[in-house]
Amino acid sequence: MKRASFCILLLAFAPCAYAQQPQAAPPAAPKSISSSLGLHAFPAKSQTAAQQQQDETACYNWAKQDTGFDPMAAQSAQQPAAPPAQQPSQKPQTTGAGAKGAAAGAAKGAVVGAISGDAGQGAAVGAAAGAVGGRLKARRAKKEAEEKSKQQQQAQTKEQAQQRLDGFKKGFSACMEAKGYVVK
């Protein structure tokens, strides 16, 4: 009896277990050149897939020659492009920061020292603290300026690469349209 009810349960749940098994996804079709560029090329003159692939290759090579830019080579390059020539940036004035801080600290220390009874000792302590604080502030400002310069260079490099890619896409699209495709 136990065996019969086990078989019945097994038969009842077998289709559910089979249905829950993940199905293998069909193999992905290779990406066309136009789709790898983020474009859609429609064969307006009923060109075959093989003809479209041939036309896309020809237009890719033409646009690469015309613009001097190869987006697939740029994409596959593992090393970042060399940064553009560094423009002189405005560096913060750090010379004398310790002396300026010392003078300000001495003045404050003299006031505090006068209240406690020894203005000279207060001025000396204030001068030392002010010198250290002035140098730290100057270092922070220098580091912030360097980071800002680095970010500006990265943004400029990224913008130049985007402009080159846009020019390439225009050339590729013009060639494809001349061959009878609608490109968007």
CNS distance restraints for C-alpha pairs under 8 A (distance, minus, plus):
assign (resid   1 and name CA) (resid   5 and name CA) 6.29 0.50 0.50
assign (resid   2 and name CA) (resid   6 and name CA) 6.06 0.50 0.50
assign (resid   3 and name CA) (resid   7 and name CA) 6.23 0.50 0.50
assign (resid   4 and name CA) (resid   8 and name CA) 6.24 0.50 0.50
assign (resid   5 and name CA) (resid   9 and name CA) 6.14 0.50 0.50
assign (resid   6 and name CA) (resid  10 and name CA) 6.05 0.50 0.50
assign (resid   7 and name CA) (resid  11 and name CA) 6.10 0.50 0.50
assign (resid   8 and name CA) (resid  12 and name CA) 6.08 0.50 0.50
assign (resid   9 and name CA) (resid  13 and name CA) 6.18 0.50 0.50
assign (resid  10 and name CA) (resid  14 and name CA) 5.80 0.50 0.50
assign (resid  11 and name CA) (resid  15 and name CA) 7.61 0.50 0.50
assign (resid  13 and name CA) (resid  17 and name CA) 6.33 0.50 0.50
assign (resid  14 and name CA) (resid  18 and name CA) 6.17 0.50 0.50
assign (resid  15 and name CA) (resid  19 and name CA) 6.03 0.50 0.50
assign (resid  16 and name CA) (resid  20 and name CA) 6.28 0.50 0.50
assign (resid  17 and name CA) (resid  21 and name CA) 6.69 0.50 0.50
assign (resid  31 and name CA) (resid  35 and name CA) 6.34 0.50 0.50
assign (resid  31 and name CA) (resid  36 and name CA) 6.36 0.50 0.50
assign (resid  32 and name CA) (resid  36 and name CA) 6.24 0.50 0.50
assign (resid  32 and name CA) (resid  53 and name CA) 7.12 0.50 0.50
assign (resid  33 and name CA) (resid  37 and name CA) 6.40 0.50 0.50
assign (resid  33 and name CA) (resid  53 and name CA) 7.79 0.50 0.50
assign (resid  33 and name CA) (resid  56 and name CA) 6.33 0.50 0.50
assign (resid  33 and name CA) (resid  57 and name CA) 7.32 0.50 0.50
assign (resid  33 and name CA) (resid  60 and name CA) 7.73 0.50 0.50
assign (resid  34 and name CA) (resid  38 and name CA) 6.47 0.50 0.50
assign (resid  34 and name CA) (resid  39 and name CA) 5.05 0.50 0.50
assign (resid  34 and name CA) (resid  40 and name CA) 6.12 0.50 0.50
assign (resid  34 and name CA) (resid  41 and name CA) 6.44 0.50 0.50
assign (resid  34 and name CA) (resid  56 and name CA) 6.95 0.50 0.50
assign (resid  35 and name CA) (resid  39 and name CA) 5.08 0.50 0.50
assign (resid  35 and name CA) (resid  40 and name CA) 5.98 0.50 0.50
assign (resid  35 and name CA) (resid  41 and name CA) 7.94 0.50 0.50
assign (resid  37 and name CA) (resid 169 and name CA) 7.30 0.50 0.50
assign (resid  39 and name CA) (resid 183 and name CA) 6.71 0.50 0.50
assign (resid  39 and name CA) (resid 184 and name CA) 5.72 0.50 0.50
assign (resid  40 and name CA) (resid 182 and name CA) 7.97 0.50 0.50
assign (resid  40 and name CA) (resid 183 and name CA) 5.50 0.50 0.50
assign (resid  40 and name CA) (resid 184 and name CA) 5.27 0.50 0.50
assign (resid  41 and name CA) (resid 176 and name CA) 7.78 0.50 0.50
assign (resid  41 and name CA) (resid 181 and name CA) 6.04 0.50 0.50
assign (resid  41 and name CA) (resid 182 and name CA) 5.62 0.50 0.50
assign (resid  41 and name CA) (resid 183 and name CA) 4.44 0.50 0.50
assign (resid  41 and name CA) (resid 184 and name CA) 6.70 0.50 0.50
assign (resid  42 and name CA) (resid 181 and name CA) 5.39 0.50 0.50
assign (resid  42 and name CA) (resid 182 and name CA) 5.05 0.50 0.50
assign (resid  42 and name CA) (resid 183 and name CA) 6.36 0.50 0.50
assign (resid  43 and name CA) (resid  47 and name CA) 5.41 0.50 0.50
assign (resid  43 and name CA) (resid  48 and name CA) 7.84 0.50 0.50
assign (resid  43 and name CA) (resid  52 and name CA) 7.24 0.50 0.50
assign (resid  43 and name CA) (resid 180 and name CA) 6.77 0.50 0.50
assign (resid  43 and name CA) (resid 181 and name CA) 4.76 0.50 0.50
assign (resid  43 and name CA) (resid 182 and name CA) 6.64 0.50 0.50
assign (resid  44 and name CA) (resid 180 and name CA) 5.92 0.50 0.50
assign (resid  44 and name CA) (resid 181 and name CA) 5.12 0.50 0.50
assign (resid  44 and name CA) (resid 182 and name CA) 6.18 0.50 0.50
assign (resid  45 and name CA) (resid 180 and name CA) 5.96 0.50 0.50
assign (resid  45 and name CA) (resid 181 and name CA) 7.14 0.50 0.50
assign (resid  47 and name CA) (resid  51 and name CA) 5.92 0.50 0.50
assign (resid  47 and name CA) (resid  52 and name CA) 6.26 0.50 0.50
assign (resid  48 and name CA) (resid  52 and name CA) 6.13 0.50 0.50
assign (resid  49 and name CA) (resid  53 and name CA) 6.14 0.50 0.50
assign (resid  50 and name CA) (resid  54 and name CA) 6.25 0.50 0.50
assign (resid  51 and name CA) (resid  55 and name CA) 6.08 0.50 0.50
assign (resid  52 and name CA) (resid  56 and name CA) 5.97 0.50 0.50
assign (resid  53 and name CA) (resid  57 and name CA) 6.19 0.50 0.50
assign (resid  54 and name CA) (resid  58 and name CA) 6.28 0.50 0.50
assign (resid  55 and name CA) (resid  59 and name CA) 6.07 0.50 0.50
assign (resid  55 and name CA) (resid 176 and name CA) 7.11 0.50 0.50
assign (resid  55 and name CA) (resid 179 and name CA) 7.40 0.50 0.50
assign (resid  56 and name CA) (resid  60 and name CA) 5.91 0.50 0.50
assign (resid  56 and name CA) (resid 176 and name CA) 6.97 0.50 0.50
assign (resid  57 and name CA) (resid  61 and name CA) 6.22 0.50 0.50
assign (resid  58 and name CA) (resid  62 and name CA) 6.18 0.50 0.50
assign (resid  59 and name CA) (resid  63 and name CA) 6.00 0.50 0.50
assign (resid  59 and name CA) (resid 172 and name CA) 5.50 0.50 0.50
assign (resid  59 and name CA) (resid 175 and name CA) 5.53 0.50 0.50
assign (resid  59 and name CA) (resid 176 and name CA) 6.37 0.50 0.50
assign (resid  60 and name CA) (resid  64 and name CA) 6.05 0.50 0.50
assign (resid  60 and name CA) (resid 172 and name CA) 5.92 0.50 0.50
assign (resid  61 and name CA) (resid  65 and name CA) 6.21 0.50 0.50
assign (resid  62 and name CA) (resid  66 and name CA) 6.01 0.50 0.50
assign (resid  62 and name CA) (resid 172 and name CA) 7.52 0.50 0.50
assign (resid  62 and name CA) (resid 175 and name CA) 7.88 0.50 0.50
assign (resid  63 and name CA) (resid  67 and name CA) 5.90 0.50 0.50
assign (resid  63 and name CA) (resid  68 and name CA) 7.88 0.50 0.50
assign (resid  63 and name CA) (resid  69 and name CA) 7.96 0.50 0.50
assign (resid  63 and name CA) (resid 168 and name CA) 5.86 0.50 0.50
assign (resid  63 and name CA) (resid 169 and name CA) 7.87 0.50 0.50
assign (resid  63 and name CA) (resid 171 and name CA) 5.15 0.50 0.50
assign (resid  63 and name CA) (resid 172 and name CA) 5.29 0.50 0.50
assign (resid  63 and name CA) (resid 175 and name CA) 7.85 0.50 0.50
assign (resid  64 and name CA) (resid  68 and name CA) 5.39 0.50 0.50
assign (resid  64 and name CA) (resid  69 and name CA) 5.27 0.50 0.50
assign (resid  64 and name CA) (resid  70 and name CA) 5.41 0.50 0.50
assign (resid  64 and name CA) (resid 168 and name CA) 6.94 0.50 0.50
assign (resid  65 and name CA) (resid  69 and name CA) 7.46 0.50 0.50
assign (resid  66 and name CA) (resid 171 and name CA) 7.55 0.50 0.50
assign (resid  67 and name CA) (resid 164 and name CA) 7.79 0.50 0.50
assign (resid  67 and name CA) (resid 167 and name CA) 7.02 0.50 0.50
assign (resid  67 and name CA) (resid 168 and name CA) 6.11 0.50 0.50
assign (resid  67 and name CA) (resid 171 and name CA) 7.73 0.50 0.50
assign (resid  69 and name CA) (resid 164 and name CA) 6.76 0.50 0.50
assign (resid  69 and name CA) (resid 165 and name CA) 7.55 0.50 0.50
assign (resid  69 and name CA) (resid 168 and name CA) 6.86 0.50 0.50
assign (resid  70 and name CA) (resid  74 and name CA) 6.22 0.50 0.50
assign (resid  71 and name CA) (resid  75 and name CA) 5.96 0.50 0.50
assign (resid  71 and name CA) (resid 165 and name CA) 6.55 0.50 0.50
assign (resid  71 and name CA) (resid 168 and name CA) 7.90 0.50 0.50
assign (resid  72 and name CA) (resid  76 and name CA) 6.13 0.50 0.50
assign (resid  73 and name CA) (resid  77 and name CA) 6.06 0.50 0.50
assign (resid  83 and name CA) (resid 153 and name CA) 7.06 0.50 0.50
assign (resid  83 and name CA) (resid 154 and name CA) 7.72 0.50 0.50
assign (resid  83 and name CA) (resid 157 and name CA) 7.03 0.50 0.50
assign (resid  84 and name CA) (resid 153 and name CA) 7.29 0.50 0.50
assign (resid  84 and name CA) (resid 157 and name CA) 7.22 0.50 0.50
assign (resid  89 and name CA) (resid 149 and name CA) 7.18 0.50 0.50
assign (resid  90 and name CA) (resid 145 and name CA) 7.98 0.50 0.50
assign (resid  91 and name CA) (resid 142 and name CA) 6.85 0.50 0.50
assign (resid  91 and name CA) (resid 145 and name CA) 6.67 0.50 0.50
assign (resid  92 and name CA) (resid 138 and name CA) 7.68 0.50 0.50
assign (resid  92 and name CA) (resid 141 and name CA) 6.59 0.50 0.50
assign (resid  92 and name CA) (resid 142 and name CA) 6.09 0.50 0.50
assign (resid  92 and name CA) (resid 145 and name CA) 7.37 0.50 0.50
assign (resid  93 and name CA) (resid  97 and name CA) 7.94 0.50 0.50
assign (resid  93 and name CA) (resid 138 and name CA) 7.71 0.50 0.50
assign (resid  94 and name CA) (resid 135 and name CA) 7.83 0.50 0.50
assign (resid  94 and name CA) (resid 138 and name CA) 5.30 0.50 0.50
assign (resid  94 and name CA) (resid 139 and name CA) 7.64 0.50 0.50
assign (resid  94 and name CA) (resid 142 and name CA) 7.73 0.50 0.50
assign (resid  96 and name CA) (resid 100 and name CA) 6.08 0.50 0.50
assign (resid  97 and name CA) (resid 101 and name CA) 6.06 0.50 0.50
assign (resid  97 and name CA) (resid 131 and name CA) 7.46 0.50 0.50
assign (resid  97 and name CA) (resid 134 and name CA) 5.07 0.50 0.50
assign (resid  97 and name CA) (resid 135 and name CA) 5.63 0.50 0.50
assign (resid  97 and name CA) (resid 138 and name CA) 6.33 0.50 0.50
assign (resid  98 and name CA) (resid 102 and name CA) 5.99 0.50 0.50
assign (resid  98 and name CA) (resid 130 and name CA) 7.20 0.50 0.50
assign (resid  98 and name CA) (resid 131 and name CA) 4.18 0.50 0.50
assign (resid  98 and name CA) (resid 132 and name CA) 6.43 0.50 0.50
assign (resid  98 and name CA) (resid 133 and name CA) 7.43 0.50 0.50
assign (resid  98 and name CA) (resid 134 and name CA) 4.74 0.50 0.50
assign (resid  98 and name CA) (resid 135 and name CA) 4.99 0.50 0.50
assign (resid  99 and name CA) (resid 103 and name CA) 6.17 0.50 0.50
assign (resid  99 and name CA) (resid 131 and name CA) 5.97 0.50 0.50
assign (resid  99 and name CA) (resid 134 and name CA) 7.62 0.50 0.50
assign (resid 100 and name CA) (resid 104 and name CA) 6.31 0.50 0.50
assign (resid 100 and name CA) (resid 130 and name CA) 7.85 0.50 0.50
assign (resid 100 and name CA) (resid 131 and name CA) 7.21 0.50 0.50
assign (resid 100 and name CA) (resid 134 and name CA) 6.87 0.50 0.50
assign (resid 101 and name CA) (resid 105 and name CA) 5.92 0.50 0.50
assign (resid 101 and name CA) (resid 127 and name CA) 7.29 0.50 0.50
assign (resid 101 and name CA) (resid 129 and name CA) 7.97 0.50 0.50
assign (resid 101 and name CA) (resid 130 and name CA) 4.26 0.50 0.50
assign (resid 101 and name CA) (resid 131 and name CA) 4.66 0.50 0.50
assign (resid 101 and name CA) (resid 132 and name CA) 7.42 0.50 0.50
assign (resid 101 and name CA) (resid 133 and name CA) 6.45 0.50 0.50
assign (resid 101 and name CA) (resid 134 and name CA) 4.48 0.50 0.50
assign (resid 101 and name CA) (resid 135 and name CA) 7.70 0.50 0.50
assign (resid 102 and name CA) (resid 106 and name CA) 5.91 0.50 0.50
assign (resid 102 and name CA) (resid 126 and name CA) 7.09 0.50 0.50
assign (resid 102 and name CA) (resid 127 and name CA) 4.09 0.50 0.50
assign (resid 102 and name CA) (resid 128 and name CA) 6.11 0.50 0.50
assign (resid 102 and name CA) (resid 129 and name CA) 7.01 0.50 0.50
assign (resid 102 and name CA) (resid 130 and name CA) 4.28 0.50 0.50
assign (resid 102 and name CA) (resid 131 and name CA) 4.17 0.50 0.50
assign (resid 102 and name CA) (resid 132 and name CA) 7.82 0.50 0.50
assign (resid 102 and name CA) (resid 134 and name CA) 7.39 0.50 0.50
assign (resid 103 and name CA) (resid 107 and name CA) 6.32 0.50 0.50
assign (resid 103 and name CA) (resid 127 and name CA) 6.08 0.50 0.50
assign (resid 103 and name CA) (resid 130 and name CA) 7.15 0.50 0.50
assign (resid 103 and name CA) (resid 131 and name CA) 7.89 0.50 0.50
assign (resid 104 and name CA) (resid 108 and name CA) 6.38 0.50 0.50
assign (resid 104 and name CA) (resid 126 and name CA) 7.92 0.50 0.50
assign (resid 104 and name CA) (resid 127 and name CA) 7.20 0.50 0.50
assign (resid 104 and name CA) (resid 130 and name CA) 6.41 0.50 0.50
assign (resid 105 and name CA) (resid 109 and name CA) 5.84 0.50 0.50
assign (resid 105 and name CA) (resid 123 and name CA) 7.23 0.50 0.50
assign (resid 105 and name CA) (resid 125 and name CA) 7.91 0.50 0.50
assign (resid 105 and name CA) (resid 126 and name CA) 4.24 0.50 0.50
assign (resid 105 and name CA) (resid 127 and name CA) 4.56 0.50 0.50
assign (resid 105 and name CA) (resid 128 and name CA) 7.31 0.50 0.50
assign (resid 105 and name CA) (resid 129 and name CA) 6.39 0.50 0.50
assign (resid 105 and name CA) (resid 130 and name CA) 4.26 0.50 0.50
assign (resid 105 and name CA) (resid 131 and name CA) 7.39 0.50 0.50
assign (resid 106 and name CA) (resid 110 and name CA) 5.90 0.50 0.50
assign (resid 106 and name CA) (resid 122 and name CA) 7.38 0.50 0.50
assign (resid 106 and name CA) (resid 123 and name CA) 4.21 0.50 0.50
assign (resid 106 and name CA) (resid 124 and name CA) 6.19 0.50 0.50
assign (resid 106 and name CA) (resid 125 and name CA) 7.23 0.50 0.50
assign (resid 106 and name CA) (resid 126 and name CA) 4.52 0.50 0.50
assign (resid 106 and name CA) (resid 127 and name CA) 4.12 0.50 0.50
assign (resid 106 and name CA) (resid 128 and name CA) 7.85 0.50 0.50
assign (resid 106 and name CA) (resid 130 and name CA) 7.23 0.50 0.50
assign (resid 107 and name CA) (resid 111 and name CA) 6.51 0.50 0.50
assign (resid 107 and name CA) (resid 123 and name CA) 6.33 0.50 0.50
assign (resid 107 and name CA) (resid 126 and name CA) 7.27 0.50 0.50
assign (resid 107 and name CA) (resid 127 and name CA) 7.79 0.50 0.50
assign (resid 108 and name CA) (resid 112 and name CA) 6.36 0.50 0.50
assign (resid 108 and name CA) (resid 123 and name CA) 7.13 0.50 0.50
assign (resid 108 and name CA) (resid 126 and name CA) 6.35 0.50 0.50
assign (resid 109 and name CA) (resid 113 and name CA) 5.77 0.50 0.50
assign (resid 109 and name CA) (resid 119 and name CA) 7.33 0.50 0.50
assign (resid 109 and name CA) (resid 121 and name CA) 7.94 0.50 0.50
assign (resid 109 and name CA) (resid 122 and name CA) 4.38 0.50 0.50
assign (resid 109 and name CA) (resid 123 and name CA) 4.25 0.50 0.50
assign (resid 109 and name CA) (resid 124 and name CA) 7.12 0.50 0.50
assign (resid 109 and name CA) (resid 125 and name CA) 6.43 0.50 0.50
assign (resid 109 and name CA) (resid 126 and name CA) 4.21 0.50 0.50
assign (resid 109 and name CA) (resid 127 and name CA) 7.14 0.50 0.50
assign (resid 110 and name CA) (resid 114 and name CA) 5.89 0.50 0.50
assign (resid 110 and name CA) (resid 118 and name CA) 7.99 0.50 0.50
assign (resid 110 and name CA) (resid 119 and name CA) 4.60 0.50 0.50
assign (resid 110 and name CA) (resid 120 and name CA) 6.37 0.50 0.50
assign (resid 110 and name CA) (resid 121 and name CA) 7.59 0.50 0.50
assign (resid 110 and name CA) (resid 122 and name CA) 4.93 0.50 0.50
assign (resid 110 and name CA) (resid 123 and name CA) 4.18 0.50 0.50
assign (resid 110 and name CA) (resid 124 and name CA) 7.95 0.50 0.50
assign (resid 110 and name CA) (resid 126 and name CA) 7.35 0.50 0.50
assign (resid 111 and name CA) (resid 115 and name CA) 6.44 0.50 0.50
assign (resid 111 and name CA) (resid 119 and name CA) 6.70 0.50 0.50
assign (resid 111 and name CA) (resid 122 and name CA) 7.45 0.50 0.50
assign (resid 111 and name CA) (resid 123 and name CA) 7.77 0.50 0.50
assign (resid 112 and name CA) (resid 116 and name CA) 6.45 0.50 0.50
assign (resid 112 and name CA) (resid 119 and name CA) 7.20 0.50 0.50
assign (resid 112 and name CA) (resid 122 and name CA) 6.19 0.50 0.50
assign (resid 113 and name CA) (resid 117 and name CA) 5.88 0.50 0.50
assign (resid 113 and name CA) (resid 118 and name CA) 4.85 0.50 0.50
assign (resid 113 and name CA) (resid 119 and name CA) 4.02 0.50 0.50
assign (resid 113 and name CA) (resid 120 and name CA) 6.91 0.50 0.50
assign (resid 113 and name CA) (resid 121 and name CA) 6.50 0.50 0.50
assign (resid 113 and name CA) (resid 122 and name CA) 4.04 0.50 0.50
assign (resid 113 and name CA) (resid 123 and name CA) 6.77 0.50 0.50
assign (resid 114 and name CA) (resid 118 and name CA) 5.45 0.50 0.50
assign (resid 114 and name CA) (resid 119 and name CA) 4.29 0.50 0.50
assign (resid 114 and name CA) (resid 122 and name CA) 7.41 0.50 0.50
assign (resid 115 and name CA) (resid 119 and name CA) 7.73 0.50 0.50
assign (resid 118 and name CA) (resid 122 and name CA) 6.33 0.50 0.50
assign (resid 119 and name CA) (resid 123 and name CA) 6.03 0.50 0.50
assign (resid 120 and name CA) (resid 124 and name CA) 6.29 0.50 0.50
assign (resid 121 and name CA) (resid 125 and name CA) 6.24 0.50 0.50
assign (resid 122 and name CA) (resid 126 and name CA) 5.97 0.50 0.50
assign (resid 123 and name CA) (resid 127 and name CA) 5.93 0.50 0.50
assign (resid 124 and name CA) (resid 128 and name CA) 6.35 0.50 0.50
assign (resid 125 and name CA) (resid 129 and name CA) 6.25 0.50 0.50
assign (resid 126 and name CA) (resid 130 and name CA) 5.88 0.50 0.50
assign (resid 127 and name CA) (resid 131 and name CA) 6.08 0.50 0.50
assign (resid 128 and name CA) (resid 132 and name CA) 6.45 0.50 0.50
assign (resid 129 and name CA) (resid 133 and name CA) 6.13 0.50 0.50
assign (resid 130 and name CA) (resid 134 and name CA) 5.91 0.50 0.50
assign (resid 131 and name CA) (resid 135 and name CA) 6.31 0.50 0.50
assign (resid 132 and name CA) (resid 136 and name CA) 6.25 0.50 0.50
assign (resid 133 and name CA) (resid 137 and name CA) 6.13 0.50 0.50
assign (resid 134 and name CA) (resid 138 and name CA) 6.24 0.50 0.50
assign (resid 135 and name CA) (resid 139 and name CA) 6.21 0.50 0.50
assign (resid 136 and name CA) (resid 140 and name CA) 6.21 0.50 0.50
assign (resid 137 and name CA) (resid 141 and name CA) 6.24 0.50 0.50
assign (resid 138 and name CA) (resid 142 and name CA) 6.17 0.50 0.50
assign (resid 139 and name CA) (resid 143 and name CA) 6.15 0.50 0.50
assign (resid 140 and name CA) (resid 144 and name CA) 6.14 0.50 0.50
assign (resid 141 and name CA) (resid 145 and name CA) 6.16 0.50 0.50
assign (resid 142 and name CA) (resid 146 and name CA) 6.25 0.50 0.50
assign (resid 143 and name CA) (resid 147 and name CA) 6.22 0.50 0.50
assign (resid 144 and name CA) (resid 148 and name CA) 6.14 0.50 0.50
assign (resid 145 and name CA) (resid 149 and name CA) 6.17 0.50 0.50
assign (resid 146 and name CA) (resid 150 and name CA) 6.20 0.50 0.50
assign (resid 147 and name CA) (resid 151 and name CA) 6.23 0.50 0.50
assign (resid 148 and name CA) (resid 152 and name CA) 6.21 0.50 0.50
assign (resid 149 and name CA) (resid 153 and name CA) 6.27 0.50 0.50
assign (resid 150 and name CA) (resid 154 and name CA) 6.29 0.50 0.50
assign (resid 151 and name CA) (resid 155 and name CA) 6.16 0.50 0.50
assign (resid 152 and name CA) (resid 156 and name CA) 6.11 0.50 0.50
assign (resid 153 and name CA) (resid 157 and name CA) 6.12 0.50 0.50
assign (resid 154 and name CA) (resid 158 and name CA) 6.12 0.50 0.50
assign (resid 155 and name CA) (resid 159 and name CA) 6.10 0.50 0.50
assign (resid 156 and name CA) (resid 160 and name CA) 6.20 0.50 0.50
assign (resid 157 and name CA) (resid 161 and name CA) 6.27 0.50 0.50
assign (resid 158 and name CA) (resid 162 and name CA) 6.24 0.50 0.50
assign (resid 159 and name CA) (resid 163 and name CA) 6.23 0.50 0.50
assign (resid 160 and name CA) (resid 164 and name CA) 6.30 0.50 0.50
assign (resid 161 and name CA) (resid 165 and name CA) 6.22 0.50 0.50
assign (resid 162 and name CA) (resid 166 and name CA) 6.09 0.50 0.50
assign (resid 163 and name CA) (resid 167 and name CA) 6.24 0.50 0.50
assign (resid 164 and name CA) (resid 168 and name CA) 6.23 0.50 0.50
assign (resid 165 and name CA) (resid 169 and name CA) 6.17 0.50 0.50
assign (resid 166 and name CA) (resid 170 and name CA) 6.30 0.50 0.50
assign (resid 167 and name CA) (resid 171 and name CA) 6.38 0.50 0.50
assign (resid 168 and name CA) (resid 172 and name CA) 6.12 0.50 0.50
assign (resid 169 and name CA) (resid 173 and name CA) 5.93 0.50 0.50
assign (resid 170 and name CA) (resid 174 and name CA) 6.10 0.50 0.50
assign (resid 171 and name CA) (resid 175 and name CA) 6.30 0.50 0.50
assign (resid 172 and name CA) (resid 176 and name CA) 6.24 0.50 0.50
assign (resid 173 and name CA) (resid 177 and name CA) 6.04 0.50 0.50
assign (resid 173 and name CA) (resid 183 and name CA) 6.00 0.50 0.50
assign (resid 174 and name CA) (resid 178 and name CA) 6.22 0.50 0.50
assign (resid 175 and name CA) (resid 179 and name CA) 6.48 0.50 0.50
assign (resid 176 and name CA) (resid 180 and name CA) 6.59 0.50 0.50
assign (resid 176 and name CA) (resid 181 and name CA) 5.56 0.50 0.50
assign (resid 176 and name CA) (resid 182 and name CA) 7.56 0.50 0.50
assign (resid 176 and name CA) (resid 183 and name CA) 7.14 0.50 0.50
assign (resid 177 and name CA) (resid 181 and name CA) 4.76 0.50 0.50
assign (resid 177 and name CA) (resid 182 and name CA) 5.83 0.50 0.50
assign (resid 177 and name CA) (resid 183 and name CA) 6.62 0.50 0.50
